[in-house]
Amino acid sequence: MAAKHRVTVNLEDREYGELSGLSDKHRVSLAWLGRQAIIEFLERYENEELQLPLSLPSERRRSGS
């Protein structure tokens, strides 16, 4: 199935480094890891009715996270 939409995410250096390491270790793309994380989140949200935070701490908001 071809992707129809693109999402851009800004990561801290540490986050990018950890994901890049996982990508290399398991020989999968960063895009694949991102899709898997999103799929898992959506399944958890649907099945467990997770509640999203209504507000983020000001430090996270400034960094664009």
C-alpha angles and dihedrals in degrees: 000000000000119000113250102187135041126213123195120208128185114218133191115246091255093051092048092047093052093048092046090052091051090047092053095042094052096032095236130126125259087241090057091051090049093050091048091051092050093047091050092048093050091049091050091047091050098042100037098030092232114198116228117224112261094214136020126221109266092246092060092045093055093051091054094243 
